[in-house]
Amino acid sequence: MRGKFISFEGIDGCGKTTQIKFLEEYLLKQGYNILVLREPGGTKVGEKVRDILLDKNNFISPVTEMLLYASSRAQLVEEKILPALEKGQIVILDRFVDSSYVYQGYARDLGMEKVKLVNEIATKGLLPDVTIYIDITPEEAMKRRGKREADRLEKESYEFHKKVREGYLKLIKGYSERFVFINGMKDSIKVHQEIIDAVEKYL
């Protein structure tokens, strides 16, 4: 039996990493076979691409950025995601193709069609069974990051992060059957419970 593919999305600082950890612990206790991955990264090649993408000293053009994310994603799909799904595992992924739609397609103004074309090649048309979108405001994201050193994308302007959030909200309307909207401004335990309730419907 094919496994299930769950992705997490949201602006930087929305709490994805924490909630993925909570979900992983919960599903392991239920006896599920879990594989947790992140983007960009998750493979030897992908982690090297990640270092390039997040290095705050690098200037990267929008098209280069889109292609680097897609190359990391292609390696992850081929090397890790598809084999895990074929073995019946639950794959939980911190970001997937939707991040490119909103960060490069919408916020960088490359256009959704261009990003979609490149990423359909990279992913072989693979989409998550369910995508958990954790929604917070850019103001809240900045507050949560505090004095922690920001990477190249986190260093972007308030207007950029505002546009990323707008992109996600537009995307959700277009793919409402796949997305689950979670209010990330709530207490993390309440957010966790809402995610469990949503995920259990797909398992």
N, C-alpha and C positions, 0 to 999 in steps of 0.2 A: 504493500500500500504506500502510495506517495505521501511524503511528509507534508507538513504545513510551513508556510513562509510568512513570518510576521516582521514588518518593518516599523521603525519608530522615526518620526519626523518632528521638526519644530525648529525655531530660531535658536541660535547659540545661547546656552544658559537656561534652556527651558526645563531641564531636569531629566532628559532622556537617559543618561548614563545611570542615574540612581534608580529610575523606574525599570530599566532593563534588568538591573541586578535584582531588584525585588521580584520581578516576574520570573526570572531564571530560578531563584530560590524556591518560589512557590511551585513552579511546574516540576522541578526536580523532586520535591516532596510528594507530588502526585504520581511520580514514577515515569514521567516522560523522558525521552532521550533528547537532549537539548544541545544545539550548537549556537553559540553566541559569537557574532562577528561585528566588525565596525567598518565604516567607510569614511574616507579612503583608507585602505589597509586590508588587514585580514589574511594577507599572503606575504611571502618574502618580497615579491615584486611590488605589491600594493603598499607595503610599509615604506619602501624607498620613495615611491610616488608621494605618499602622505608627507614625508619630510620636506619634499620640494614644495608642495602645495601650501603647507602651513607655516613655512619659514617666513617670518615677518620681514626679513631683509630682501626677499625676492620680489621683483616686479614681474607679474605674470599677466599677459593680455587675456581678455575674456575668452577668446577662441582657444588659446593654449590651455587655459584653466578648464574649459569644457572638455577638451580632448584628454587631458591628464586624468580627470575624474572618470571619464569613460574607459580609459585604458586600465585603470585600477579596478574598475567595476567588471570589465570583461574577464580579467584574470580571476577575480573572486567568484564570479558565476561559474566559470569553467572548472576551477580548481577545487572550490569548496561548496558552493551552494547547491548546484545540480547533483553532485555525488551524495550529499547529505540528504536531499529530498528523495532521491532514489532509494536510499537506505531506510526511509521512513522517519527520519529525524525531524524535530521542530527546529527550524532555523529562525533565530531572532537577530535582526540586523539593525544596527545603529546607522540610519540613513541608507537610502537607495536612490533610485532614479528620480524620485520626486524632488530631491534636493537639487538636482541639476536643472529640473524644470523651473524651480523658483529662484535659485541663486544665479544661474547663468542665463536661463531663458527669459526670466521676468526682471530680476533686479539688475542684471548686467545688460539687458535689452538685446540679447541675441535672438530672441524669438523662440516660441515654444516648438515650432515645426522643425527648425534646425536642430535643436537639442533632442527632440524626439527621434529624428532620423538617425543621428549618431548613436543614440543610446539603444535603439532597437537592434542595431548591429551588435553593440557591446553586450547586451543582456540576452540575445537570441529571443527577444520578445517576452522574456520572463517578467511577471509582475507579482507582488506579494498577494497572499490570500486576504490579508487584512493589514491596514496601515494605521497605526496609532499616532495621531497628531496631537501633541501637547501644546496648547496655546497659552502664551504669556505675552505681555507687552514688551516692547524694546526697553522701556524704562525699568521694568522689573528685571530684565535680563542683565542690564548694566549694573543694577544694584546687587544682584546675586554674584556677579563676577568679582565685584569689589576691587581690591588691589592686586588680584592675581594677574600675572603677566599674560597679556592677550596675544593670541597667534595672529597670523596675517588676516584671516577673515573676521575674527573678533574685533580687530582694530578698525574695521570699516566704520563709516559714519553712522550716526543715529538714523539718518534718512535712508541709508542702505538697508539697515535692519528692519526699518519700518516697511520698506518696499518688499523685503523677503516675506514678512508676515502677510502683507496684502496678497502676495503671490500664492502663498499656501491657502488662504481663505478662498481665493478664486479657484484654485485647483480642486479643493474639496467639493465645491459645487459641481464640478465636471465629473468627478469620480466618487460620488456619494455612496455608491454600493460597496466600495472598498475601504473608505476612510471612516475612522471613528474619532470624533472630536472630543478631546478631553480638556477641561478647564484646568490649566496648570497653575493657576493662581491660588488654588485651594491647598490645604494641608497635604503633605506628601503621602500620608497614610490613606486619606480619602481618595487621592488620585490613584494610588495603587489598587484600591478596591474597585474603582470604576474600570480600570484596565483589566483586572481579572474577570469582572462581569462581562466585558466586551469580548475578551479572548476566548472564554469558555464556550461562547456561542459558535465559534469557528472550529472547535476541536472535537 
